[in-house]
Amino acid sequence: MSSSSSYSSPTSLTLAPAAMHRIPQRTIVLIGMMGVGKTTIGRRLAQLLGRRFVDADAEIERAAGCSITEIFERHGEAFFRNGERRVITRLMDGPPCVLATGGGAWMNKETRSRIRQRGLSVWLRAPIPVLLKRVHGRHGRPLLATGNPYDILSRLAEERHPLYAEADLIVDCGDETVEQGVDKLHEALAAWQPPEKVHVALNNHAYDVLIGKDLIDRAGRWLAPLLPQKRVVIITDEHVATLHLPRLERALAETNIRFDTLQVPRGEGSKSFSCYSDLMNRVLALGIERHTTIVALGGGVVGDLAGFIAATALRGLPFVQIPTTLLSQVDSSVGGKTGINAPAGKNLIGAFHQPIAVLADSSTLATLPRRERVAGYAEILKAGLIGDPDLFAWCEAHGADVLDGNPQALTEAVRRACAFKAKVVTQDERETASQNGRALLNLGHTFGHALEAEMGYDGRLLHGEAVSIGLQMAMKLSVELGYAKETDLERLDKHLTQLDMPKSIRRLGNHFSATTLIENMMRDKKMKDGKLTFILLRGIGKAFTNRDVELGPVRVLLEDAGCAP
């Protein structure tokens, strides 16, 4: 590695102090093919950052007391790779440095895992002709001594590139000088933003929700280490496919993940038994195995449907959520609830089936109309009302930014809402707690689902819009029953009004019947011993379950809201 580069030497390199502070305080691990310049660029980068530079091959030679070529000749490649793994593990446990690794180091699964835990990996990528020119006539390359160098480099690239593509960063290199190469690397490091991570700490099904920009473009990097088999089936709808599917397919192909793609019609109608049956037959016809992973790319409908396919095909397949709407990112993609609708009501057929990962790509939210952001925002507000008064206060200060599509506000809103839901789900995964627990997440849904059922799931009332109205109704009922204060209702009402959020049944323009809506409520999954479970509030951030609410006050509330008897 140390003899790999034919770069010309730079005159000088300087780095502004502010730029230095943006470089992550982790070991920067350079990976890539022989001849790409890992040692040359790495040494100059370390000088700029004021860090120690370490050449892994030189460390191996020091430990072995002989050259890399001699190690290969005396003991073989397997012996060398084992020593390489031990040396890199030791170096990763030390203080942050710039580490240049051999071309094959990253191919070791244990080494990759250790670098992911402790470092920041950068693939320096260059075309074969560039590499060939740099290594031509140079010694110390035992792998090139066995045949035609171009053929050998091409074969190594075919084997290694899919795994190199799992690096945190990819920096393309050509015939530039060292100074230009270091500048390019520095710019990439300074701009690098790791995704926000929310851990769902379930005992048997723990997983991470990753939140950040353009995660779909590097989906292979995030998913390849998690997949039990490098084969997936993508399930999406026709609308999302035109927006985001090409990016996902390119990212999977980059890391050599095989995929098939199945599309369903857009909208709530796809959460039907007939659509589920048709989709299941199409999935099974692909010859899937138990280690094949189902990937849901889309909003809540796609996530629920694909998740139910994953839960039931071959008695359970691994499952990944890539939610593309605000509502699905903050709510339905986290927690493992999957299912389809029945004529008797919404989500009455389903299963708990946790994903192995959730990629919440904030760039997908840029394509959403404001109405879709409003629908998702209702679920964020719901989390604050249930048990996070700080989140509710944050919404009061930044809600308008979320609805206006501000990227920073959206990312923070998703992170806060997911963190809250993860905490609730961890404590009561399957909604079995006798009091409170996961059932609290249904705040606003008893009223909301009843309205959705009456509207017929035809798009006139989005789920989040129904939840928004349901939150207002739940707070009103809480005040009427003496649990919450009038000032709590006023605070919620003021916030909904300021953002022009749905809050009134009258606003829907339908002629609802209180009797019919109550009948819809009685089909709720939370019914127990013939009684409805209402989620009520004792104030902002103080939700609780109540199974003793008489239907009389509920009827009066609905009639006061404009419903006929």
N, C-alpha and C positions, 0 to 999 in steps of 0.2 A: 504494500500500500504506500509505503513511504517513497517509492520510486515511480509513482503512477503518473505524475503530472508533467506536462510540457508547457504549463502556463508561464507567461512572462511575469517577472516580479513587478509589483507596483512601486511607485515612488513613495507614496505615503497614504495612510488611511486614518481618518479621524471620525469619531462618533460623538454627537452631541450628548451631554449628560441626560437630557430629557429622554432621548431615544434609548439610552442604556437602561433607564428605569422601566421601560416598557418590555424589555426582554425578560421572559419568565425566569425566576430563580430556581431552575431545575437543570439537571445535566442535559445538554443539547447533544443528541446522539445522531451522528451523520451516517446514513446507510446508503447503499447503492453499489453499482457495478464497479469492478476494478477499473482504474483509469479515469474515473469521473472527477477526481480531485478532492476527495474527502480530507486527505491529510493536509494538502496545501491550503485549501480554503479554511479548514478547521483551525489550523495553526494561526492564521491571520485573524480569524474571528475571535479566537481566544485572547489574542493580544489586544484587540479592540475592547473586549468586554472585561479585561483584567482578570481573566480566569485561567486556570491551569489547562493546558492542552494535553490530551493523552491519546496516543496512537495504540489501539488495542493490539495490533500485530506486534508492535515493538515491545509491549508488555508481555506478550506471549513468548517472544524470543528471549526476553530477559529471564522469565520464569523457567524456560526450558534449557537455557544455556546454549542454544543453537539457533540457526536461522529457520525461517518458515520452510524454505526449500528442503533443508535437512530433516525437519520434522516429518514432512511428507515422505521423503525418501526412506527414512528409518522406520517410521511407525504408521504411516498411512493417513488418509484424510480423516477417518473417524476419530483417531487419537487426537488430531489437531482440533477438531470441532469440539470435543469434550473439554480440552484445555481452554479453548476460546470461551466456551460457556462459563466456566468457572471464573476466568479472569474478568469477564464483563459483569458478572454478578457481584464480584468484589468491588469493581469500580463504581457500579450503580449504588452501592451502599455508602460510598464516600461523599465528600462535599461536592457541590455542583461544579462541573467542568465542561469542556467541549471534548467530546469523545468521537474519534473517527474509528469506525469498525471495518472489519474485512467484509468483502462482498457477500460471503455466505453466512455471516453471523446472524443476521435477521431471520434466517430460515429455521432456526431452532425455536420451537414453540415456547420453551421455558425462558429463553432469552427475550423473546418478544414480550412475554408477559411481564418480566421484570422491568424492562424498559418502559412499558406502558405505565407501570405503577410509580416509577421513580423519575422518569425522564420525559423529554420531548423529542420525538423521533422526526427526522427530516430526511426524506428521500431526495438525493441529488440525482436527477434523471437526465440522461444524455443519449443521443442516438448512437447506434453501433459504429457508424463510420468515425464519429468523434472519439469514441473510446478506443477504436483500433489505432487511430493516429497517435493517441497518447501512450499506448502501451507498446507500440511497435519498437522492436530492437532493445527493449528493456528487460533486465533479468529479475529474478525473484518472483516469477509468476508461474508456479508449478502447474496450475490448471491449464495454462496455455501451452505447456510443453508437450502435450499429448496429441497434437494434430493441428489442423488449420485454425489459426486464431479467429478468423471471422466466423467460421462455423461454430467454434466453441463458444464465443461470446453470444452468438445468436441463440444457441441452445440454452445457455445459462440465463439469458434475458427472458426467454419463454418460460422457464421454470420459476424464475425469481420475481419477475415484475408483478404478478398477481399478489404476492405477499408484500413486496415493497409498497404496493398501493395501500396497504393498511397503516402506513405511517401517518403521524399527525399532520405533517406538512409535505407538500411536493414542490420542489423547486427545479425548474428546467434549466439545464446548463448546455452551453454550446461552445463556441470558440472564443468566448470573452476572456479578458484578462482576469487575473486573480482579484484585482480591485473591483472589477465589474461583478464578478461572481460573489464576492463577499457583500457588496452593496445589495445585490439581489436577495441573498440569503437574509441579510439583516432586515431588509424591508419586510420580508415574509414573516420573520420572527416578531418584529415590532407590531405587525398587523394581526398576528394570531390571537384569536379569542376562543378559548375552550368553551364548550357549551356549558350552560348552567346544568347542574345535576340535582335531581330530587330522587332520593333513594326510598323505595317502597320496601320496608324491612319485614316482609312476611317470612315466617319460619321456613317454609318449604318452597316458596316461590318468590324469593326476593328478586327485585329487578330495579333498573334505573330508568327514570324519565329524563331524557336529554332535551334541553331547550336552547335553541340558538338559530342563527341565520344560516341558510344554505346547507342544512344537515343532509338533505336529500342528495345533494351533489357528491357527498362523501359517505353515502349510506353503506357502501361496502366496507369502508374503514371501520364503522361503528358496529356493523352486524357480523362480519366474517368471524371475529373471535368468539362470538356467542353461538353461532349456528352449529348444531350437532352434525349437520351434513350441508355441503355447499350446494344446496338445491332448495329453491323456494317456489311457491305459487303466489303470484301477486293477484289480489282481488281489488278491483277498483270500479268506479262508474264511468260512464261515457264522457261526462263533463270533466272530471278530474283527470282522466287519461290525456285529454288534449292539453292540459295545463302542466302536469307534473310527471307523467309516466316516462317520457323520454329521458329525463334527468335521472330517474331512479334506475331505469334499465342500463344506462351508461355506467352508473356508479357500481351496480352489481357486476356487470361484465368486467369492469376494471380489476376487480378482485377475484375474478374467475368463479363467481357464483352463478350457477345455471338457474334459469328462471323460465316459467310459463306465466302468461298473463291472461286473466279472465275478466271480462267486463260485464256489468249488470246495468240495467236502466237507472237513471238518476231519480232519486226521490224516495219517499217513505213507502211507496208501493213495492219496493224491492224487499222490504222486511215482511214478506208474506211466505206462507208455507209452500206455495207453488214455485216461487222464485228460489227458495232454499232448496227444494227438491231438485229443481233443474240444475242449480249450481253445484250441488253435491254430486250429481251424476257426472257433470263435466270435470270436476276435480278428480273423482275416482278414475275416470277414463284416462287421465294423464299417467296412471301407473305410479301413484305416490307411494312412499314408504313412511314408516312411523317416525323417521327422522327428517322428513320433508317439512319445511316451515311454511306456514301460511302468513303472508304479509298483507295487511289491510292498508290500502292507500286511499284515503278519502275522509269524509265526515262521519258523523255518528251512525248513519244508516249503514255505510260500508263496514265500519268497525264492528257494529253489533252483529251484522250478518256474517262477515268473514270470521269473527270470533266464534260464532256458534258453529260454523263449518269446522273450524279447528277443534272445538270442544268435542265434536261428535264423529268426525271422520276417523276411522281406524281406532276408535275409542280415545282419541286425543292426540293432537299434533302440536308441535311448538308453534308459537304465534307471536307476531310482531305488529305493533300498531304504529302507523305513520299518519297521524291525524292532520287534516288540511283545513279545518275550520276552527274558529276560536272556541266554539262550544265543545267540539270533540277534544281539543287540546286541554281544556281546563276541567273536563268532566268525564265524558264517556270513555275515553281511551285509557283511563287510569282506574284500576280497581277490579277488573276482571269480569264485569257483568256483560254477558253476551245474550243475544236472543232475537226473536222475531215477534211480530204481532199476530194476534188471533182476532176473529170476528168479535169476540167478547171483550177485547181490550188490548192495550199496548203492552208489549214485552211480557206477555203471559206465558210464552214458550221460550225457554232459554236455559242457560247454565252459567255457573261461575267458572271462568277459565282465564287464569292470569297470563298476560303476555310475558315474553322473556326480555322485551325492551320496548320502550316508547320513544320515537323520534319526533319531537314537536318542533318542526321547522318553521320559524317565525316568518320566513320569506313567503310562505304560502298564504299568509294572512293579507299580503298586499293585494291579492286578486279578489278579496272578498268585498261585496257591497256592504254599505253601512248597516243595512238591515241584518245581515249575518253577524256582524260584530255586536249589534244590539242583542241578538239572541244569545251569543256566547257570554256577553257581559252580565246577563242576568244570573248565570251560574257562578260567576266570580263574586257578585254581590251577595248571592246566597251563602257562599262560604263565610263571608264576613258576618252576616246575620246569625249564622249558626253558632260560631264559636271563636271568631277572630275579630274583635272590635278594632284592632289596629288595621286590619285589611279593609274593614268598612270605612274607617277614617281615610285610608289611602285612596279608596275609591272616590270619596267625596272631593279629594284634592286633585285626583288625576283621571277620573272617569271620562271626562271630555277628551283627554288625550288618547285614551284607549279607543273610544268610538271614532276619533278622527284618524286612527290608523298610525299613531306615532310608534315607530318600531321599538324604542326603548321602553315606552309605557306598556306596550303589548307583551314584551318579553318578561317584564317584571310582574305583570298581572298573571301571566300563565305560571310563572314560578311560584308566586304566593298561593294561588289557588291549588296548584298541584301539591305543594307542600302540605297544605291543610288537608286535602283529601287523602294524601298518603298516610298522614297521622291517624285519621279516622279509620281508614281501611285496615291499617296494621293492627288496630285494637279490636276490630270486629269485622273480619274479612267477609263472612257469609251472612251477616245481618242476623245473628242469632242472639244478640244481647236482649235481655228481657226489657230493659229500659235504655232509652237513648241509643248509643252505639251508632252503627252505620245507617240505621233508619233515619237519623237526623238529616242525612243528605237529601232526603225527600221533602225538605221544607219547600212549600209552594207547589209541590207536584200533585198533591191530592186534588186541589182545585184545578191546576194546570192540565193534568191528564184528562179530567172530566170535560174540560173545554175542548181539548184536542179531539177527543172521541166524538163530541157533538159536531165539530166542524168537519170531521171526516178525513183528516190527514191529507187534504188536497192542496196544501201549500198556502192557503189563506192565513193560517196561523202557524207560525214556526214554533217548535218546542220551547225554545228560549223565550219567545214572546209570551207563551202560555205560562211559563214559570214566573216571568216578571209580574204578570197579573196575579198569579198565585201567591207570590211573596207579599204583595199588598193585601190580599184577602186574608192570608194567615196572620199578618200583623193586626189587621182590623179585628179578626176573631179573638186574638189574644187580648186586645184591649177590651173588647166587649165582655170577655169572661173574667176580666180583672187581673190578668197575669202581667200584662205590659202597661206602660204608661202612655197617655195621650201624646206626650212629647216624643216618645219613640216612633209612634206612627207619623207624627209631623215631620220628624227628621227623615224617615224613609220616603214619605210622600214628596218632600221638598227635593230630595235627590233625584227621584224618578221624574219629577216634573222638569227639573233643570236640564236633564238629558233627553227629554221627550221620549221616555221609555213607556212601553205599554203598562197601564196600571188599572184600566177600567174595562169591565165587561161591556159596558155601553159602547165603548169605542169600537168594538168588533162589528157592530151593526146587525147582529143576528138577534132573532127573537128566541131567547133561551127560556127554558122552563126550569124552575128550581127543582121540581120533582125529578125531571129527567137527569139533571146534573148530579143530584144525590144518588140516583140509581147507578149512574156511571161510577161514582165514587165507591159504591158498595162492591164493585168488581176489582177493587184495588188489591194488589198482592199483599199488602200489609194488614189485611183483615185478620182478626184473631177472635175466635169464639163469637163470630157474628158481629163483632164491633169494629168500627173504623179506628185506625190509628192516625191521629192528627199530630203534626209537628207544629208546636206552638212556641211562643217566645215570651221570656220574662224581661226582655230588653234586647238591645243590640248586642249580639254575641252570646246570647243566653237561650239557646233552643232546648227543647225537651219534648219527649213523646208523651202523648195523653190518649188513653183508650176509653176515657169516661165522658167524652164530649157528647151531649145530647144533640140530636139532629135538629131540634127546634131552633136554637140560635143560629145554626148553619143555614137553615131555610130562610130565616129572617134576614140574615146577611146577604144571601143571594137575591132575595126580593128587593132589598134596599139598593142593590147594585144594578137593578133594572130588569131582573128576570121575572117572568110570569110565574104564578104559583105552580 
